[in-house]
Amino acid sequence: MFKTNVEQNNVPVFGSFESGQDLPEKRMNKESVDPRIAYQLVKDQLIDEGSARQNLATFCQTYMEPEAEQIMAETMEKNAIDKSEYPQTAKLESSCVNMLADLWNADDSEHYMGTSTVGSSEACMLGGMAMKFRWRNAARENGLDINAKKPNLVISSGYQVCWEKFCVYWDIELREVPMSEDHLSINTDIVMDYVDDYTIGIVGILGITYTGKFDDIKTLNDLVEDYNNTHDNEVVIHVDGASGAMFTPFVDPELEWDFRLPNVVSINTSGHKYGLVYPGVGWILWRDKEYLPEELVFDVSYLGGHMPTMAINFSRSASQIIGQYYNFLRFGYDGYRQIHMRTRDGALQLSQAVAETGLFEIYNDGDNLPIVCYKLKDDANVEWTLYDLADRLQMKGWQVPAYPLPKEMGNTIIQRYVCRGDLGQNMVTAFKNDLSESIEELNNAHILYHDVNTSKTHGFTH
Ligand SMILES: Cc1ncc(COP(=O)(O)O)c(C=O)c1O
């Protein structure tokens, strides 16, 4: 435990009394530490975490320009929930909602609603809850016995864990449409077999976390349209666009996946993914207030005004919202498009390099979303695995995950690169060189042992 050593406050950091000891872990130190020394010690403690920009495992933003960092640092103390205290911040938040509504082609004749969240997980919870409450109200009106069965949510088995959490927290049956080698996104041939009167909604994923593949939301919309024409219980679609909803509008604006499709009632995204903001911001919008039951909108009055809120969380810093607005203003539509096109070009170069080795089968080449995903060909005839390749790349500073696909595809091990805006051309070239060197090194390695049945997850947490 630290002891006060006032005389040493002015000595160089590496000569300080505190730097001669381990950092406290189990109990808080009794005496204070000089801020300069505390800063250095904490910074040093984080030294072996790897370089965020070489982390191709995360979807989350790892670079913002200095002016963005500055405005975010200067607004860290603002509490986003204090909308009456910080009305200009609240206004920036609703401007972001307006811009997203425009980007996602909300219909002028409807009354969209939306809010910022901590990330897509909170946004998905809100989207799911809105579907559940709306289903329950409608089911009661239709005379359905709502206690006879658990309500259910239909989604492909490539869902992100937030949907499992949603179903556990809110007591919903998670109905998974299985993936297969032929259907690496939602299988539209069978999805409607999973729907019944107790279905609160179907989730379409614009950017499956595991592979980057897109669900075919347009076909899903048509299927739902047909279903709704012949059933009392109206089924709706929520689009989990955690990554795609801030990418596709700029890069493939013609692709119909959003509010242009009448049965898509809500969309979420992560501002901290292709919205290009540091972690801590997500968004959800409903195409019309009809799809956000009133029970979920709370009136907060004790902060000095009356403000509607629809968040699970309460207090958090507004700086990420301000960072999002900064980006919208700074880049504009064209800027986002240029950044994303460049990122896509980097991803396409990487998938081409992967394909040229002849060893891998590509699942996603980065054209829809800059995610490159592949497996080792069955006849690759190498002694190493994707886990070994991940280790080799890590020796060169790159964090690249290898992991099994979910559920029924659990025997398929894949590797994924998430390309982001800060992966410059020089880094793409460096990665390609490191990849071919790593393969060469593995081909020449002699001591390898593998327990054949081991399928583990290496660096995949998103
Ligand atoms: C499809 C999908 N949904 C939801 C999430 C959760 O997002 P967040 O980290 O913003 O909570 C992710 C994260 O990777 C995702 O890929």
The ligand as an SDF file (V2000), in Angstrom:
LIG
                    3D

 16 16  0  0  0  0  0  0  0  0999 V2000
  -25.2880   -6.8420  -34.9620 C   0  0  0  0  0  0  0  0  0  0  0  0
  -24.8950   -6.2470  -33.6400 C   0  0  0  0  0  0  0  0  0  0  0  0
  -25.8470   -5.9000  -32.7670 N   0  0  0  0  0  0  0  0  0  0  0  0
  -25.5660   -5.3410  -31.5760 C   0  0  0  0  0  0  0  0  0  0  0  0
  -24.2490   -5.1340  -31.1910 C   0  0  0  0  0  0  0  0  0  0  0  0
  -23.9530   -4.5110  -29.8620 C   0  0  0  0  0  0  0  0  0  0  0  0
  -23.4400   -3.2390  -30.0830 O   0  0  0  0  0  0  0  0  0  0  0  0
  -22.8470   -2.2940  -28.9660 P   0  0  0  0  0  0  0  0  0  0  0  0
  -21.4530   -2.7440  -28.7470 O   0  0  0  0  0  0  0  0  0  0  0  0
  -22.9310   -0.9410  -29.5890 O   0  0  0  0  0  0  0  0  0  0  0  0
  -23.7120   -2.4090  -27.7510 O   0  0  0  0  0  0  0  0  0  0  0  0
  -23.2100   -5.5040  -32.0580 C   0  0  0  0  0  0  0  0  0  0  0  0
  -21.8010   -5.3390  -31.6660 C   0  0  0  0  0  0  0  0  0  0  0  0
  -20.8820   -5.7800  -32.2990 O   0  0  0  0  0  0  0  0  0  0  0  0
  -23.5400   -6.0510  -33.3230 C   0  0  0  0  0  0  0  0  0  0  0  0
  -22.5910   -6.4120  -34.2050 O   0  0  0  0  0  0  0  0  0  0  0  0
  1  2  1  0
  2  3  1  0
  2 15  2  0
  3  4  2  0
  4  5  1  0
  5  6  1  0
  5 12  2  0
  6  7  1  0
  7  8  1  0
  8  9  2  0
  8 10  1  0
  8 11  1  0
 12 13  1  0
 12 15  1  0
 13 14  2  0
 15 16  1  0
M  END
$$$$
